[in-house]
Amino acid sequence: MRHDEYLRLDATALAALVGRGDVDPRTLLGLAQAQLARVQPTLNLLLRPLDALAESQLAGRPRGPLAGVPMLVKDSVLDVAGVPTSYGSRAMRHIMPTVHAHALRRLLDAGAVVFGKTNLPEFGLKGVSDSAAFGRVGNPWDPARTPGGSSGGSAAAVAAGVVPMAGGNDGGGSLRIPAACCGLFALKPSRGRISNGPGLGELWFGASSEGVITRSVRDTALALDVLCGPEPGDPYVTAPPESFATVLQAPPRRLRVAFCTTSQLGTPVHPEAVAAVRGAAELLQQLGHQVEEASPPIDGQALSQAYLQLYFAQVPAAMDMARAAGAARGDFELLTRVTAALGRATGAAQSTAWLLRWNEFARKLAAFYQWYDVWLTPTLATPPLPHGATDPPPAQRMLLQALLASGLLGVLARTGLLQGTIDAIARDNLTPYPFTQLANLTGTPAMSLPLHWTPEGLPLGVQVCGRMGDEATLLQLAAELEAARPWFDRVAPMAGQIG
């Protein structure tokens, strides 16, 4: 098999070839590794090779629904026994998982050949993948731009033709944002669909979900069938249907679709993002769906504050864990240390009050879904950003470093004198990505579909959100849109040519 032939097939088709004995899994791994070697110097998508793990899979002759499919997984949550999980930070190198993550074990049991872990921003806190410890990740459509974050390395690997499917997770858009930046498909499952264990119970108070980034809807459905299901001790359980792959065989029903193109933060939305949604809405109407402009009555400013408070609660705890294992203060990036300092200055009562507001968002969204089946929005408010576009300017970095060193940052935050600054941080942090966090705080499923490219040839996905536990409707709709406006053969120049 040649690479152009490999690129023409999704994971479902590759596994079928291996299952019939038509292709040797070592051949597929060799093709994936050769393509990785070609693109890694430019894209910097791989953080850690897992040669021993891949060899152990091949030695047992892979079997199952993902038999022999080469895969990469994000270096976050998906623990590999005996290998540090970096979370994009040099501070985590001292912590050594002793067992595989349940989700990784399920992929291996299904026959996937996992041969490496992908790059990401520190602790997965950004919509760009720019780890100070491991370097920036490039976008295969334009290496001078970000592939998104935080699962940016995984998205770059799929878009560059290294693997047909890569693992990641999504705590505020971290699957959907990179998919939108890289011309790929990704679905964030409902809370409780996929276990975060055994190393974690709930991740980010249940806001984060595991998942995959793919080029085909059926690959995502197949991966969900592999990954879904409770494990002992999981704090949340959402019972899956009989089979997501089977769901795709059912004819799609006509849906009531709401759409919007405006940011609930009142921040700007690029004309291309607006055009992407309006084009998708027109296509849905042509397919027979009932489409109208509407949005749930969510306070966008409150949502951004609630999301920022999630960081304030979680980052100090993650830093404390790393410090207890031997990390030095200087092992953490500046913005991570600033976030931790602001978090430590925030009282437990204030954090809890914001956490309780998640229920308000969930109830209002559920009421909205009493009338509408799905909600269509941009995934991103802008095309993929150039590297460094979200970096703080040098003067701001110097000020933050001085406030941290003096201890004044925490003092000012505790007295409320930094509230305007904190509000600005929340707004500025979410300006490029104001549409994705609602699904995380409410636990509802949402997906990004590659239905639009800018005149410059950059992908810009659209998001479709659904009811709690109703991935089936989203996947059926995605399959219908994929058939109406196929995207599988539209690949980044760095991926090569499809044979």
C-alpha positions in Angstrom: 0.0 0.0 0.0 1.2 3.5 -0.9 0.6 6.6 1.2 -1.8 8.0 -1.3 -3.9 4.8 -0.9 -3.6 5.0 2.9 -4.9 8.6 2.8 -7.9 7.6 0.7 -9.2 5.3 3.5 -10.7 6.1 6.9 -10.1 4.1 10.1 -13.2 2.0 9.5 -12.0 0.9 6.0 -8.4 0.3 7.2 -9.6 -1.9 10.1 -11.8 -3.9 7.6 -8.7 -4.5 5.4 -6.7 -5.7 8.4 -9.6 -7.9 9.6 -9.8 -9.6 6.2 -6.0 -10.1 6.1 -5.6 -7.9 3.0 -3.2 -5.5 4.7 -0.5 -6.1 7.3 -0.8 -3.8 10.4 2.9 -3.2 10.3 2.5 -1.8 6.8 -0.1 0.7 8.1 2.2 1.7 11.0 5.1 2.1 8.7 3.1 4.5 6.5 2.0 6.5 9.5 5.5 6.8 10.9 6.9 7.7 7.5 4.4 10.5 7.1 5.1 11.7 10.7 8.8 11.9 9.9 8.0 14.1 6.9 5.8 16.6 8.7 7.1 16.6 12.3 10.0 19.1 11.6 7.4 21.6 10.3 4.4 20.9 12.5 5.9 19.7 15.8 2.7 17.7 16.5 4.4 14.7 18.3 5.3 15.1 21.9 6.3 11.5 22.8 6.8 8.3 20.7 5.3 5.1 22.2 7.3 2.5 20.2 7.1 -0.2 22.9 3.3 0.2 23.2 2.9 -0.1 19.4 5.2 -3.1 19.2 3.2 -4.9 22.0 0.0 -4.4 20.0 1.5 -5.7 16.8 3.0 -8.7 18.5 -0.5 -9.8 19.5 -1.9 -9.5 16.0 -4.5 -6.7 16.5 -8.2 -7.7 16.4 -11.4 -5.8 16.9 -13.2 -2.8 15.3 -10.0 -0.7 15.1 -7.8 -3.6 14.2 -4.4 -2.4 13.1 -5.4 1.3 12.8 -2.5 3.6 13.6 -3.4 6.1 16.3 -2.0 9.0 18.2 -3.5 10.3 21.5 -3.2 13.6 23.3 -0.7 13.7 26.2 -3.5 14.5 28.6 -5.7 12.3 30.7 -5.0 9.2 28.4 -2.4 7.8 30.8 0.0 5.1 29.5 1.4 2.9 32.3 5.0 3.7 33.0 5.1 6.9 30.9 4.6 10.4 32.4 1.6 12.3 31.1 2.9 15.8 30.5 -0.3 17.8 30.1 2.0 20.0 27.9 4.0 21.0 30.9 7.6 20.2 32.1 6.2 20.3 35.6 4.4 17.0 35.2 7.5 14.9 34.3 7.8 13.6 37.9 4.3 11.9 38.0 4.3 8.4 36.6 1.0 6.6 36.0 1.0 2.9 37.0 -2.0 1.8 34.9 -3.4 2.7 31.5 -6.4 5.0 31.4 -9.6 3.2 30.8 -10.2 5.0 27.5 -6.7 4.0 26.3 -7.2 0.4 27.3 -10.5 0.3 25.3 -8.7 1.6 22.2 -6.0 -1.0 22.6 -8.6 -3.8 23.2 -10.3 -2.7 20.0 -7.1 -3.3 18.1 -5.8 0.3 17.7 -2.0 0.6 17.3 -1.2 3.7 19.5 2.4 4.8 18.7 2.7 8.3 20.2 1.3 11.2 22.2 0.5 14.6 20.8 1.5 18.1 21.7 -0.8 20.6 23.5 -0.7 23.8 25.5 0.2 23.7 29.2 -2.6 21.9 31.1 -4.9 22.3 28.1 -5.8 25.8 29.1 -5.8 27.5 25.7 -7.4 27.4 22.3 -3.9 27.4 20.7 -1.3 24.7 21.1 1.9 26.6 22.1 3.5 24.8 25.0 6.7 26.6 26.2 8.2 23.3 27.2 7.5 21.5 23.9 7.0 24.3 21.3 4.2 25.5 19.1 2.2 23.1 16.8 1.7 24.2 13.2 -1.5 23.9 11.2 -1.1 21.6 8.1 -3.2 24.1 6.0 -0.8 26.9 6.9 2.1 26.1 9.3 2.3 29.8 10.3 -1.1 29.5 11.9 -2.4 27.6 14.9 -4.2 24.2 14.6 -6.3 25.3 17.6 -6.2 23.8 21.1 -6.0 22.2 23.3 -6.0 19.0 21.2 -4.0 20.8 18.5 -1.3 18.1 18.0 -4.0 15.5 17.5 -5.8 17.6 14.9 -2.6 18.4 13.1 -1.8 14.7 12.9 -5.1 13.8 11.3 -5.1 16.8 8.9 -1.5 16.1 7.9 -2.4 12.5 6.9 -0.4 10.8 9.7 -3.3 9.0 11.2 -7.0 8.7 10.3 -8.1 9.3 13.9 -6.5 10.8 17.0 -7.6 10.9 20.6 -8.2 14.1 22.6 -10.5 15.7 25.1 -12.7 18.7 25.3 -13.1 20.9 28.4 -14.1 24.1 26.7 -13.9 23.3 23.0 -10.6 21.4 22.9 -11.8 18.9 20.3 -14.1 21.2 18.4 -11.7 24.2 18.1 -8.9 22.2 16.5 -11.3 20.3 14.3 -12.6 23.6 13.0 -9.1 25.0 12.5 -7.9 21.9 10.6 -10.9 20.9 8.4 -11.9 17.9 10.5 -14.9 16.4 12.3 -15.1 16.1 16.1 -17.9 15.5 18.6 -17.7 16.2 22.3 -19.8 13.5 23.9 -22.3 14.1 26.8 -21.0 14.1 30.3 -20.6 10.6 31.6 -20.4 8.9 28.2 -16.7 8.1 28.4 -14.7 7.3 31.6 -11.9 9.6 32.7 -10.6 6.9 35.1 -8.9 5.4 36.8 -6.5 8.3 37.4 -9.4 10.8 37.4 -13.0 10.8 38.5 -14.6 13.9 37.1 -12.3 16.2 35.1 -12.9 19.9 35.5 -16.0 19.3 37.6 -17.4 17.2 34.8 -16.9 19.9 32.1 -14.3 17.8 30.2 -15.0 14.8 28.0 -12.8 12.4 26.1 -13.2 11.9 22.4 -11.6 11.7 19.0 -10.8 13.9 15.9 -11.5 12.2 12.6 -12.0 12.8 8.9 -15.3 10.8 8.7 -18.5 10.7 10.7 -18.6 7.0 10.7 -15.1 6.8 12.3 -16.3 9.0 15.2 -19.3 6.8 15.6 -17.1 3.7 15.7 -14.8 5.3 18.2 -17.7 6.2 20.4 -18.9 2.6 20.4 -15.4 1.6 21.5 -15.0 4.3 24.2 -18.4 4.7 25.7 -19.6 2.9 28.8 -19.1 3.2 32.6 -16.2 2.0 34.6 -16.3 1.1 38.3 -16.1 4.3 40.4 -17.1 6.8 37.6 -19.1 9.7 39.1 -21.3 10.1 36.0 -22.9 7.6 33.8 -24.9 8.3 30.6 -26.2 5.1 29.1 -25.3 4.7 25.4 -27.7 3.5 22.7 -27.2 0.0 21.3 -24.6 1.3 18.8 -23.7 4.7 17.4 -22.5 3.1 14.2 -25.9 1.5 13.8 -27.6 4.8 14.4 -26.0 6.1 11.2 -27.9 3.5 9.2 -31.2 4.9 10.2 -32.7 7.6 7.9 -32.4 11.1 9.4 -35.5 12.7 10.6 -36.5 16.3 9.9 -35.3 18.6 12.7 -36.1 22.0 14.1 -32.8 23.8 13.8 -32.0 27.1 15.5 -29.0 29.1 14.4 -27.1 32.2 15.5 -24.1 34.1 14.2 -23.6 36.6 17.1 -21.3 36.1 20.1 -23.2 36.2 23.4 -20.2 38.0 24.8 -20.8 40.9 22.4 -17.4 40.3 20.9 -16.8 40.5 17.1 -17.5 37.5 14.8 -15.5 37.4 11.5 -17.6 37.6 8.3 -16.3 34.2 7.2 -17.6 32.6 10.4 -21.0 34.3 9.8 -20.9 33.0 6.2 -20.0 29.5 7.3 -23.1 29.3 9.6 -25.4 30.9 7.0 -24.2 28.5 4.4 -24.9 25.6 6.7 -28.3 26.9 7.6 -29.2 27.2 3.9 -28.0 23.6 3.3 -30.1 22.3 6.2 -33.1 24.1 4.8 -32.5 22.5 1.4 -32.4 19.1 3.1 -35.8 19.7 4.5 -35.1 20.8 8.0 -37.0 23.7 9.7 -34.4 26.4 10.2 -34.8 29.7 12.0 -32.6 32.2 13.8 -32.8 31.8 17.6 -30.5 31.5 20.7 -31.1 30.3 24.3 -31.4 33.1 26.8 -27.9 32.6 28.3 -26.0 35.5 29.9 -22.8 35.4 28.0 -20.9 37.5 30.5 -21.9 35.2 33.3 -21.0 32.2 31.3 -17.5 33.5 30.6 -17.0 34.3 34.3 -18.2 30.9 35.3 -15.8 29.3 32.9 -12.9 31.4 34.1 -13.7 30.4 37.7 -13.3 26.8 36.6 -9.7 27.6 35.8 -9.3 29.5 39.1 -10.4 26.4 41.0 -8.6 23.7 39.0 -5.2 25.2 38.1 -3.9 25.8 41.7 -4.8 22.2 42.5 -2.9 20.9 39.5 0.1 23.0 40.3 0.1 21.8 43.9 0.0 18.2 42.8 3.0 18.8 40.5 4.9 20.7 43.2 4.3 17.8 45.7 5.8 15.5 43.1 9.0 17.6 42.7 8.2 20.3 40.2 9.8 23.7 40.7 7.9 27.0 40.5 9.8 27.9 37.3 8.5 24.8 35.6 5.2 26.5 35.0 4.4 29.1 32.4 3.7 32.7 33.4 0.0 32.6 32.5 -0.5 29.4 34.4 1.1 30.9 37.5 -1.0 34.1 37.1 -4.2 31.9 36.8 -3.1 30.0 39.9 -2.5 33.2 41.9 -5.9 34.6 40.9 -7.5 31.3 41.8 -5.8 31.2 45.3 -7.1 34.7 45.9 -10.7 33.6 45.1 -12.6 32.3 48.1 -14.3 29.0 48.2 -17.7 30.6 48.6 -17.2 32.7 45.4 -16.0 29.7 43.4 -18.9 27.6 44.6 -21.4 30.3 43.8 -20.2 30.3 40.2 -20.2 26.6 40.0 -23.8 26.5 41.1 -24.7 28.8 38.1 -23.9 25.9 35.8 -27.4 24.6 36.8 -28.9 27.8 35.6 -27.3 27.5 32.2 -28.3 23.8 31.9 -32.0 24.6 32.8 -32.2 27.4 30.3 -30.6 25.4 27.5 -32.9 22.4 28.2 -35.9 24.7 28.0 -34.6 25.9 24.6 -34.3 22.3 23.5 -38.0 21.7 24.3 -38.7 23.5 21.0 -35.5 23.1 19.0 -33.7 19.8 18.3 -30.3 21.3 17.6 -28.5 24.7 17.7 -26.1 25.8 14.9 -23.4 28.3 15.6 -19.9 29.1 14.5 -17.3 26.9 16.1 -14.8 29.8 16.0 -15.3 33.5 15.8 -12.3 33.8 13.4 -10.3 31.8 10.9 -7.3 30.0 12.4 -5.1 32.6 14.0 -1.4 33.3 13.2 1.0 32.0 15.8 1.4 34.5 18.6 -1.9 36.3 18.0 -3.1 35.6 21.5 0.2 36.1 23.3 0.2 38.9 25.9 2.3 41.9 24.8 5.8 42.3 26.4 4.7 45.1 28.6 1.8 43.1 30.0 4.1 40.1 30.6 6.6 42.3 32.5 3.8 43.7 34.7 2.4 40.3 35.5 5.8 39.0 36.3 6.4 41.9 38.7 3.1 41.5 40.4 3.7 37.8 40.8 7.2 38.2 42.2 6.0 40.9 44.7 2.9 39.0 45.8 0.8 41.9 44.9 -1.3 40.0 42.3 -3.0 38.0 45.0 -3.5 40.9 47.3 -5.1 43.1 44.6 -7.3 40.2 43.6 -8.5 39.6 47.2 -9.4 43.2 47.6 -11.4 43.3 44.4 -9.2 45.9 42.8 -8.4 43.5 39.9 -12.1 42.7 39.1 -12.0 44.8 36.0 -8.8 43.1 34.9 -10.3 39.6 35.6 -13.4 40.5 33.6 -11.1 41.6 30.7 -9.1 38.4 30.9 -12.3 36.3 30.7 -13.5 38.3 27.7 -10.2 38.4 25.9 -9.5 34.7 26.5 -12.8 33.7 24.9 -13.1 36.3 22.1 -11.8 33.9 19.4 -13.9 31.0 20.9 -17.1 32.4 22.5 -19.4 29.5 21.3 -17.9 26.3 22.7 -18.0 26.5 26.5 -21.7 26.3 27.0 -21.8 22.6 26.0 -19.0 21.9 28.5 -20.6 23.6 31.5 -24.0 22.0 30.8 -22.6 18.5 29.9 -24.4 18.4 26.6 -23.0 17.0 23.3 -21.7 19.3 20.5 -19.8 18.8 17.3 -17.8 20.7 14.7 -18.2 20.0 11.0 -15.8 21.1 8.2 -18.4 22.7 5.9 -16.6 26.0 5.1 -13.2 27.2 3.7 -12.2 30.8 3.5 -11.2 32.4 0.1 -7.6 31.9 1.3 -8.2 28.2 1.6 -8.3 28.0 5.4 -10.9 25.7 7.0 -13.5 27.2 9.4 -15.9 24.7 10.9 -19.4 25.2 12.1 -20.8 23.9 15.5 -24.0 21.9 16.1 -25.1 21.4 19.7 -27.7 19.0 20.9 -29.7 17.8 23.9 -28.1 16.0 26.8 -27.5 12.3 25.8 -28.6 12.8 22.2 -25.4 12.1 20.3 -27.5 9.9 18.0 -29.3 12.9 16.5 -26.1 14.8 16.0 -24.4 11.9 14.3 -27.3 11.3 12.0 -27.4 15.0 11.0 -23.6 15.0 10.5 -23.8 12.0 8.2 -26.5 13.7 6.2 -24.4 16.8 5.9 -21.3 14.8 5.0 -23.2 13.1 2.2 -24.6 16.4 0.9 -21.3 18.3 1.1 -18.5 15.8 1.2 -15.3 16.8 2.9 -13.2 13.6 3.3 -11.2 14.1 0.1 -10.5 17.8 0.8 -7.1 17.4 2.6 -4.3 19.8 3.6 -1.5 20.2 1.1 1.0 18.7 3.6 -1.1 15.5 3.7 -0.2 14.7 0.1 -2.5 13.6 -2.7 -5.3 11.1 -2.4 -4.9 8.2 -4.9 
